Structure formats: C-alpha cells, structure tokens
Amino acid sequence: MNKASLLFALAVAAAAPSFAAEPAPPANPYAMRVAPAERFEVGPLRVERHGNGGRALVLIPGLASGAWVWQDVVRAFSGRQAVYVVTLPGFDGRDATPSNLAAVRKALGDLIVARALDKPVLVGHSLGGMLALAVAEDSPGFVGGVVAVDGLPVLPGTEGYTPEQRAAALAQAGTVQVQYSKEQFAASQHAYMSSEGVLDMTRADMLAELTSRSDPATVRRVVADALALDLRPGLSRITAPILEISPYFAADQSQVGITEQAKLEYYKSLLAGAPKVEVVSISPARHFVMFDQPAKLLDTLRTYLSKLGG
C-alpha cells in the first residue's frame, strides 16, 4: 500500500453508532443490538460488559468504529466468559474530547487493573490491534493473549520511513479532512467501505452509515497519533501469544500482484520482534473481516482461545 492510499484509508475508515444511548432501536441492521450487563467509563473510554467469568476478553474497535464491530464475537463468547467492549471518544457517536492515543492506551491498562482481570485476551481490529499490542508491551505480566485483526505494530507502508518522511506524513495527516463537511465525510466513508472495507456493496453502504457518525477532527487527530507510533522496538517485551489475522482478497487493487502467502510473510516481518507470533490469513475478505467472513473469524478465535485454555 502506498503512502497516499494508506493516508486515505486511515482518514476515511471512521466511526460508528451511538447505539445504546438512542431512545429507540437503530434501524441499521449492523448497529449494536446486544444490551450490555453493565456500562461504565475508565478514563476517556466507554466500557460495556457482557457476560461473566472465564478468561475475560477485551474488544477494541478500530479507527472510529464502535461496539457494533464486535457484535458477533459478543454473542459467541459472552455466554461463558466476561466480554468487555470499549469505545474511544469521538467514535461511535460519542462526544469528542481532547484525549489522545496515549490516554486511551493508559485507560486500557487501567481497565485491567480496576476490574482485576486475570490475564485477559485483548482483541483489536485495525487501530484496536495496534492498541492491544501497545498495552501488551506496557504491561506484559497482565495480558494473557493478543489478537490483532489486521492491526500491526506500525502502519503498513510506513515501516521504512525516515524521521523526515514520518514528519511529512504527520503534517499531511494533520490537514486531512479540515475542510470536510459532514456530507463530504459521509461520502468518504461510503467510498472507503465499498473499495477497501467489505466485499458486499449493500453491506458497505449500511456500515458506512455507521462510520459516518464519527467526528472528523477526532479521526484526524487519531490518524496523526497512529502515524507517530512504531511499536516494533518493544515487541520483545510481550510475553503473551500474539495472533495476527491477515485478510486477503486477490482482486483488490492494493493487493494486485501480491500473493496470499506474500502478505502473510510481510505481516510476519512487521511482528518479527515478538517471541510468540502466529499469522493466519482469512480470505476472501477485506479490512472488516468480521463482516466478510464472520464464521471463519469466530472459528479462528475459538482455536486460539482453546490453546490458551480460555
């Protein structure tokens, strides 16, 4: 993926619905419909708990997405273990706040401590996967497992940046969407979802309705934070087994000429510093694997958790 498409994808892969706070059930079939047993806040995070007991799962949505991303995972696992789903400020219809990724990263660690979670498994999509890896670096003794669904320790395409190139990319990210109206922002969501988000165009339209509810300024700020982050130097500190899920769809322009195995090897190279890593490809699927291949994703998670004994 080249720099231009990377920045475009990051800038438009935004947001979600304010499901539980709405006075009536949402019309969009992909909005969150599973009521939590408990809702609370930890720092800038909104947290929703489903289920009890077992090895806890902490689910982290991607850039500007909400709990609706993990709805199938919540249904599949909350009957036998506690599942915590977090939402970042400014995403999923939440009010924007001045918080940054560093504050979110800290709050995820605080959640583990505050709820006395015993070696939880952190499951993150995209940006959420990056955050899961970050928390596992920060508190290796407190994390039992990491599942990153198309989320990596450094943004793909920027791993070879010089400091000058990264500074230029950060400057560009800071100007993205400044002039966006809500209508333009919504149009960008539809463009992204139909080209890189999911395979089914009807589903893409409905998911874009949800992601269009993000705050564009928050998305811009988070993009810049993510561009500045390179977790590779600290991967050796992670003691928990890492499962990286790599979606693949050969017909995508961004993957023309790249074999499924080549993409797997590329993802492995970005995670090479971690002691225990498994990279699994799921295809055909685009970035939102949980909608393109829900059964394959759930089976992959079950296999991983069974190996952990959770």
C-alpha positions in Angstrom: 0.0 0.0 0.0 1.5 3.4 -1.0 1.5 6.4 1.3 -1.4 8.1 -0.5 -3.7 5.1 -0.2 -2.6 4.5 3.4 -3.5 8.0 4.5 -6.7 7.9 2.6 -7.7 4.6 4.1 -6.8 5.8 7.6 -8.6 9.1 7.2 -11.8 7.6 5.9 -12.0 4.4 7.9 -14.0 6.2 10.6 -16.7 5.9 13.1 -19.9 4.4 14.3 -23.3 4.5 16.0 -24.4 5.6 19.4 -26.5 2.5 19.8 -27.4 2.0 23.5 -27.9 5.7 24.1 -30.6 6.1 21.4 -34.2 6.3 22.6 -35.3 3.7 20.0 -33.6 0.6 18.4 -31.5 1.6 15.5 -32.8 1.0 12.0 -29.5 0.0 10.7 -29.2 -3.9 11.0 -25.5 -3.7 11.7 -25.8 -1.3 14.7 -25.3 -2.8 18.1 -28.3 -4.6 19.4 -26.9 -6.7 22.2 -27.6 -4.9 25.5 -24.7 -4.9 28.0 -25.0 -6.1 31.5 -23.1 -3.0 32.7 -21.8 0.2 31.2 -19.1 2.4 32.8 -16.2 4.7 32.0 -12.5 4.3 32.5 -10.6 7.5 31.7 -11.7 8.5 28.1 -13.1 5.1 27.3 -16.7 3.9 27.4 -16.8 0.3 28.5 -19.6 -2.2 28.1 -19.5 -5.6 29.9 -21.3 -8.6 28.6 -21.3 -11.9 30.5 -19.3 -13.1 33.5 -16.5 -15.4 34.5 -13.9 -17.2 32.5 -10.9 -15.6 30.9 -12.0 -12.1 30.0 -11.9 -10.7 26.5 -11.3 -7.0 26.0 -12.6 -6.0 22.5 -11.1 -2.8 20.9 -12.7 -1.5 17.7 -10.7 0.2 15.0 -10.5 3.8 13.8 -13.7 5.5 14.8 -15.7 2.2 14.9 -17.9 1.2 17.8 -19.0 -1.9 19.6 -21.1 -3.0 16.7 -17.9 -4.2 15.0 -17.7 -7.0 17.7 -21.4 -7.9 17.9 -21.0 -11.5 16.6 -18.0 -12.0 19.0 -20.0 -10.7 21.9 -22.8 -13.2 21.1 -20.5 -16.1 20.6 -18.4 -15.7 23.8 -20.3 -13.8 26.4 -22.4 -16.9 27.4 -19.3 -18.4 29.0 -17.0 -15.6 29.9 -16.8 -11.8 30.5 -16.5 -9.7 27.4 -15.6 -6.0 27.7 -16.1 -3.8 24.7 -14.5 -0.3 24.7 -15.3 2.7 22.6 -13.0 5.7 22.1 -14.2 9.3 22.5 -15.3 10.9 19.3 -16.1 7.5 17.8 -19.5 5.8 17.6 -21.4 9.0 18.2 -19.6 9.7 21.4 -18.7 13.3 22.2 -15.2 14.3 21.1 -12.7 15.0 23.9 -9.0 16.3 23.8 -7.7 12.8 24.7 -5.2 11.1 22.5 -4.0 7.5 21.9 -1.6 7.7 24.9 -4.5 8.4 27.2 -6.5 5.5 25.6 -3.5 3.2 25.9 -3.3 4.0 29.6 -7.0 3.6 30.1 -6.9 0.1 28.7 -4.3 -0.9 31.2 -6.3 0.8 34.0 -9.4 -1.2 33.0 -7.4 -4.5 33.5 -6.3 -3.3 37.0 -9.6 -1.7 38.1 -11.6 -4.9 37.2 -8.8 -7.2 38.4 -8.9 -9.1 35.1 -6.8 -12.2 35.3 -4.6 -12.3 32.1 -7.4 -11.1 29.7 -7.1 -11.5 26.0 -7.0 -8.3 24.1 -8.7 -8.4 20.7 -8.4 -5.4 18.5 -9.3 -4.5 15.0 -7.0 -2.3 12.9 -6.1 0.6 15.2 -7.5 -1.5 18.0 -5.0 -4.2 17.2 -2.2 -1.7 17.5 -3.5 -0.6 20.9 -3.7 -4.2 22.0 -0.1 -4.7 21.1 0.8 -1.4 22.9 -0.9 -2.5 26.1 0.8 -5.9 26.0 4.1 -4.1 25.7 3.3 -1.8 28.6 2.0 -4.5 31.0 3.3 -7.9 29.8 2.5 -9.6 33.1 -1.1 -8.5 33.0 -2.0 -9.7 29.4 -2.8 -13.3 28.6 -3.1 -13.0 24.8 -3.3 -10.6 21.9 -5.4 -11.0 18.8 -4.9 -8.3 16.2 -7.4 -8.3 13.3 -5.5 -6.5 10.5 -3.8 -4.4 13.1 0.0 -4.1 13.3 2.8 -2.5 15.4 3.4 0.1 12.8 1.2 1.4 10.0 1.8 -0.7 6.8 3.8 1.3 4.3 5.5 3.5 6.9 7.8 0.9 8.4 10.7 2.1 6.4 10.1 5.8 6.9 13.0 8.1 7.9 12.2 10.6 10.6 11.8 13.2 7.9 9.3 11.1 6.0 7.3 10.4 9.1 7.2 14.1 10.0 5.9 14.9 6.5 3.3 12.2 6.8 2.2 13.6 10.1 1.9 17.0 8.7 -0.2 15.7 5.8 -2.4 13.7 8.2 -3.0 16.9 10.2 -4.5 18.6 7.2 -6.7 15.8 6.0 -10.5 16.4 6.5 -10.0 20.0 7.7 -12.5 21.3 5.1 -14.8 18.2 5.3 -18.5 18.9 5.8 -20.4 16.1 7.4 -21.8 15.3 3.9 -18.3 15.1 2.5 -17.1 13.0 5.4 -20.1 10.6 4.9 -19.2 10.3 1.2 -15.7 9.4 2.0 -16.9 6.6 4.3 -19.0 5.1 1.5 -16.1 5.3 -0.8 -13.8 3.5 1.6 -16.2 0.8 2.7 -17.1 -0.1 -0.9 -13.5 -0.2 -2.1 -11.5 -1.5 0.9 -13.8 -2.1 3.8 -16.0 -5.0 2.9 -16.9 -7.1 -0.1 -20.7 -6.8 -0.3 -21.8 -3.4 -1.6 -25.1 -3.4 0.2 -23.4 -4.1 3.5 -20.8 -1.4 2.7 -23.5 1.2 2.4 -25.0 0.2 5.7 -21.7 0.1 7.6 -20.7 3.5 6.1 -23.9 4.9 7.6 -22.5 3.9 11.0 -18.9 5.0 10.4 -20.1 8.4 9.1 -21.2 9.3 12.7 -17.6 9.9 13.7 -16.1 13.3 14.5 -13.8 14.1 11.6 -11.5 16.2 13.7 -11.1 13.3 16.2 -10.3 11.0 13.3 -7.7 13.4 12.0 -6.0 13.5 15.5 -6.0 9.8 15.9 -4.6 9.3 12.4 -1.7 11.5 13.4 -1.2 9.7 16.7 -1.1 6.3 14.8 1.3 7.6 12.3 3.7 8.7 15.0 3.6 5.2 16.7 6.1 2.4 16.0 5.8 -0.4 18.5 8.4 -2.7 16.9 11.2 -1.8 19.3 9.1 -3.0 22.2 7.7 -6.2 20.8 10.3 -8.4 22.6 8.7 -7.4 25.9 5.4 -9.1 25.0 5.1 -12.4 26.7 1.6 -13.3 25.6 1.0 -15.3 22.4 0.0 -13.0 19.5 -2.4 -14.0 16.8 -2.4 -11.7 13.8 -5.2 -12.1 11.3 -4.5 -11.0 7.8 -7.4 -10.5 5.4 -6.8 -11.2 1.7 -8.8 -10.5 -1.4 -6.7 -11.0 -4.6 -8.9 -8.8 -6.7 -8.3 -5.7 -4.7 -6.2 -3.1 -6.5 -4.0 -2.7 -3.4 -3.1 -6.4 -3.5 -2.7 -7.0 -7.2 0.4 -9.0 -7.7 0.7 -9.9 -4.0 0.0 -13.5 -3.2 -1.7 -14.5 0.0 1.5 -16.1 1.2 3.5 -13.0 0.4 1.1 -10.9 2.5 1.4 -13.3 5.4 5.2 -13.1 5.2 5.0 -9.3 5.2 2.9 -9.2 8.3 5.2 -11.7 10.0 8.1 -9.4 9.2 6.5 -6.5 11.0 5.9 -8.6 14.1 9.3 -10.3 14.0 10.5 -8.9 17.3 7.7 -10.7 19.3 8.6 -14.1 20.9 5.3 -15.9 20.1 3.5 -14.9 16.9 1.1 -16.7 14.6 -0.2 -15.1 11.5 -3.4 -16.5 9.9 -4.9 -15.5 6.6 -8.6 -15.2 6.2 -10.0 -14.9 2.6 -11.8 -13.7 0.7 -12.0 -10.7 3.0 -11.3 -7.1 3.2 -10.4 -5.0 6.2 -13.6 -5.6 8.1 -13.1 -9.4 8.3 -15.8 -9.8 10.9 -18.4 -8.9 8.3 -16.9 -10.6 5.2 -16.0 -13.9 7.0 -17.8 -14.0 10.4 -17.7 -17.8 10.8 -14.0 -18.1 9.9 -13.1 -15.3 12.3 -15.0 -16.9 15.1 -13.5 -20.3 14.4 -10.0 -18.8 14.4 -10.7 -17.1 17.8 -12.0 -20.3 19.3 -9.0 -22.2 18.2 -6.7 -19.6 19.6 -8.5 -19.4 23.0 -8.6 -23.2 23.3 -4.8 -23.2 23.0 -4.6 -20.6 25.8 -7.0 -22.7 27.9 -9.6 -19.8 27.9 
